[in-house]
Amino acid sequence: MLRAFKFVIPIMLLVGGFGWMKLTKDFQEVPELSRLFIIIGAMIVSGIISYFLFPKNEDER
């Protein structure tokens, strides 16, 4: 559970923030609700990838 707060949540927030900035700046013709769904999907995918990417026990190293 600690791994989720240490790696996964911050990565998801970073992806959401950068995604929102990029979509708002460069793709204004996309409806706001669609942009929100795209960003939520990107946050979920990045969270799943980062959960499996980072090691479970760092203390064993």
C-alpha positions in Angstrom: 0.0 0.0 0.0 2.9 2.3 0.7 4.1 1.9 -2.8 0.9 3.3 -4.1 1.3 6.5 -2.2 5.0 6.7 -2.9 5.0 6.2 -6.7 1.7 5.5 -8.3 -0.4 8.4 -7.1 2.3 11.1 -7.8 2.8 9.7 -11.3 -0.9 9.7 -12.0 -1.2 13.3 -10.8 1.7 14.4 -13.0 0.2 12.7 -16.1 -3.1 14.3 -15.4 -1.6 17.7 -14.9 0.6 17.6 -18.0 -2.3 16.1 -20.0 -4.7 18.8 -19.0 -2.2 21.5 -19.9 -1.4 20.0 -23.3 -5.0 19.3 -24.3 -6.2 22.7 -23.1 -3.4 24.5 -25.0 -3.2 22.6 -28.3 -6.6 20.9 -28.7 -9.2 23.5 -27.8 -11.6 22.2 -30.4 -12.0 18.9 -28.4 -15.0 19.2 -26.1 -14.1 19.6 -22.4 -15.9 16.4 -21.3 -14.0 14.4 -23.9 -10.7 15.9 -22.7 -11.6 14.9 -19.2 -12.3 11.3 -20.2 -9.0 11.2 -22.1 -7.0 12.5 -19.1 -8.7 10.1 -16.7 -7.9 7.2 -19.0 -4.3 8.3 -19.3 -4.1 8.6 -15.5 -5.4 5.1 -15.0 -3.1 3.5 -17.6 -0.1 5.3 -16.2 -1.0 4.2 -12.7 -1.3 0.6 -13.8 2.0 0.7 -15.6 3.9 2.4 -12.8 2.4 -0.1 -10.2 4.0 -3.0 -12.0 7.1 -1.2 -13.1 8.5 -0.2 -9.7 9.8 -2.8 -7.3 7.6 -4.1 -4.5 10.3 -4.2 -1.8 13.0 -1.6 -2.0 14.5 -2.6 1.3 15.8 -6.0 0.0 18.3 -4.3 -2.4 
